[in-house]
Amino acid sequence: MASAVLFDLPETAKNVPVKGKRPAPVHAERTWYADIDRVTYLGTHQPSWLARPEFGEDCIPLCVAHHRLDGRKTLPRSVTPWMLDSGGFTELSKYGRWTVTPHAYAAAARRYYDEIGLMDVCAIQDWMVEEEVLAQTGLTVWDHQLKTVASFLNLMTLDAELPWMPVLQGFTLDEYLRCVDLYEQAGVDLTLEPVVGIGSVCRRQGTKEAVRIIETLWSMGIRLHGFGFKVTGLRNGASHLLYSSDSLAWSVNAMNREPMPGCTHQSCSNCPRYARAWRNRMLNSLPEDQQLLTLTA
């Protein structure tokens, strides 16, 4: 692995003009994910939840960040499908760069895949484009897009057998389309990927612009994963166009409330009982045709 030659941006993207505005093709055969049992990952700070039988019995897929698993001598054996979050927002917000090398991240993901098992997806080391992150890195949206595409190519070079999930970054619709073009120029057809993350949109979920972005990318035949989507965003937006999504918002909600009856801890922000009860309450509060769209947030 150490001998792999990595790069900071796709070679095919150098000196290649990026396509301007273009209409996205509409595919009539695109799936509306309200009609299927779409994957909704429950975020957790506790890797031990992967081995808790109630999550396996209830078929609740989980989302765990790399920094919660990194350095552990022993890892839980999962009883439920799960996705690996790279922790990119924390990394870039805190350090203004990735302190975890592609080699180290790929090696860690391989260990999780083999030892924990049941890994559905592992997110790449993408570069989100929120204003506070750009302020930390001192780079442009264009730079972050190049580095995001490069991350997917690097990780595929290091271990192509892992279920790496490419991520689209941008702020405006044109920027997301430009990111699609960058992948295409690098030889990656996103419509052939099992799922593609859509980054830097969770804080705008449910807005007209976010809905337009999701609708356009969906119409191109890209199966989208929504990072950090809350119930409000899923109810009011284009949630039926998301193939999968994840959320840890239930934990923030629990932090601001009294513990559940019977709980002895000061806060239920890491309580599996609270997480499951929250999920059930949210599912039961929605119309039947909305229930498959719901996260636990």
N, C-alpha and C positions, 0 to 999 in steps of 0.2 A: 504494500500500500504506500509506503513512504517514497517509492520511486516514481509515483504518478506525477506527471507534469500538469500543474494547474495554471489557471489564468484568471485575470481579474475582470475580463469582459469577453464576450464571444468574438472570436476572430472575424467571423463573417459580418459582424456589426460595425467593424472599423471602416470608416470612410464610405459607408453605404447610406445614402439618403433614406430617411425614414418616410414611409408613405404618409401622405397628408390625410385629410378627412375622406372617409369613404363610407358608403352605406353598408351596413352589415346584412348579409344574406339571411333571409328568413326561411327556416326549415319547418315545413308543416308537420314533419314527423317528430319534432322535438317533444320530449316527455314533460308533462306537467307533474311535478313530484308530489303534488297533493294526492295523486292517484296510486302511490306506492308507499311501502313502508320505508321511508327515507331515513338515513342515518342521522341521529341527533346525539352528539357526544356530551356527556356531563363532565364538566371540568372539575378537577379535584387537586388539592395540594398534597394529598396523602397517597403515595404509591401503594400502600398496603391495601387500599380499597380494591385494587386489581384482583386481589385474592379473596375478597369477602364474598361468601356464597350468595348473599342476597342480591348482589348485582348480577351474578350469573343466572340466578333463578328468575329474576325479573327481566333479563335480557337488556340491561341498561349499559350501553357502551360508554367508556370513559375517555377522558383526555387528560394526559399528564405531561408536564413540561420537563425538558431535558435536565434542567438544574435541580429538579426534585429527585432525579434518579442518579445523577452523576456522582461517582465516587463511592457508591454503596458496595460493600463487599458481597452482600447477598441481595438478590432481587426476588420480588414475589412472582409466583407463577400465576398468570392471569386466568380467570374463569370467565371472562367476558371480552369481547372485542374492544380494542382501544386504539387511540391515535397518539402519536408523539408530537408534542408542540416544541418547537425549537427554542422558544423564549426570546425571540428576536427583539420585541419591543423593550423588554427589560435590559437586554444587552446594549442596544443602541442608545436608549434613554440614559443609561447609567454611565457608559464608557465612550459613547460616540463611535464605536467600532465593534466588530466581533472579536472577543478575546478567545473564543473557541475556534481552533483551526478546522478547516474542512476535514483533514485527516483524523483529528480527534473526534469530531462529531460523527463522522462516518463509522469510526470504530465503535463508538458508544452505541449508535443506532443498531449496528450489527449485534452487539452484545444483548441489547434489549430484545431484539427480534428473536434471537436464539434462546435466551434464558427466560424471558417473560412469556413469550409466545403470544399468539392471537393478535399480533399487531396488524391493523388494517392499513394505516397510512403513517408516514413520517414526513413532517413538514420540512422544507429546505431552510437554509439560513438566509431568509429573504431580508430586504432592506425596506422597511415601511417609510412612508413619505409624509407623516403628520408633521406639522410645523415645528413642534418641539423637538422631534427627532432630527429633522434637517438642521435645526439650530445647533444641535449637539455634534453632528457629523461635519457640518460646514460644507456639505455637498449639495448638489442639485437633484431634482426629481430624476432627470436623465441619468445622472451617475448612479442613483439608487436602483433604477431599472436595469442598467447594465450589470451591476453587481448581483442583482437578484437572479437574472438569467444565468450569469456565470456560476452562481451557487448551484443551480440545478445541474448544469453541465459538469461541474467539478464533482459533485456527489455521485452522479451517474458514472463518472469515470472511475471513482474510487470503489464503488460497490453497486453495480447496476442491478443486482438481484433484490435489493431492498425496495419497498414500495414508496419511493420518493414522490412527494406531491409538489409539482411546480406551482409557483405563486405569481399572480399578476399584481403589479403595483402601479399606482397612479393616483391622481386626485380628480382630474376631469375625465370625461368620457374619451376625449381624443388621446389623453395620456395612456389610458388603459388599452386603447386600440394600438397605440404605438408599442406598448409592451408586448401585445400579441404579435406584432410584426417582428420584434426583436427575436422572439422565440422562433418564429418562422424562418428568419434569416439564419438562425443558428441550427436549422434543420429539425426543429421540434414542432410537430403538428399537435397542438393542444387538444384538438377534437378526438385524438386517439388516446389521450391520457385518461385513466380511470376517473380521476377527479383533479380539479385545479383550484387552488386557493385564490380568493379575491381579498387582497389586503387593503388596509387603510380606508375601509368603508364602514367599520362597525359603529363609529361614533356618528355616522350620518344615516344609519339604517332607518328605513321608513320615510326618508325624505324623497322628494321627487327626483332629485339628481341621482341618488343611490339606486332608486328603482329603475331609472332609465339606463344606468350602467349595467345593472344585473340583467335587465331585459335584453339589452343589446348583445352582451356576451353569451347569454343563453341562446339567443336566436342564431348565433354562429355555430352552435353545436357543441359548446364547451360545458362540461359538467362541473358546476361550481360548488366549492365549499365556502361557507360564510364563517369567518372567524369572529367569535364573540358576539353572536346575534342573540338579542334579548327577545322576550315574548312580544313586547310592544313593537319591535321592528319586524318581527315575523308576521304579526297580525296585520300591520298597516302597510306592508310593502310587497315585494315580489317574492315572498318566501316559497311560493309554489314552484319557483324556478330554481331553487337551490337543491342540489343533489344531497348535500349534507351540511351540517353546521355544528358549532360547539359553543358552550357558554359556561362561565364561572360566576355569573351574576348572582346566583342563589346565595353564594357565600357572603357577598357584600350585603345582600339583603338581611341575612341572618345576623351579621355583625351589629346591625342597628336595631335589633329586636331582643326581647327577653328570650331566654332559653325555652325550649319546648317543655311542657309538663313532663316530669320524670327524668329530665336531663340534669346532671349535677355540675356540668361545666359552666363557666361564666358566659360563654357565647357558643352558639350552634354553627359558627362559621366553618367548622371542620367536622360537622356532625352528619354521619350517613343517614340517620333517622330524619333529620331536617331536610336533607337533600332529596330523599325519596318522597317525603310527604309534600314538599314543595312541588316536585315534579307531578305527582298525582293530582294535587289541587289545581295546578295549571291545566293539566289535560282535561280534567273534569269541568273546568270553568268555560271551556271553549265549545262552540258548536261542533257537532260530530265531523263535519267536513273540514274543520280546521285542526283536528286533534293530531293528525300525522305531521303537521307543520310545526308542532310546538317543541321548544327546548325546555329546559328546566330552569329558565331564568326569569 
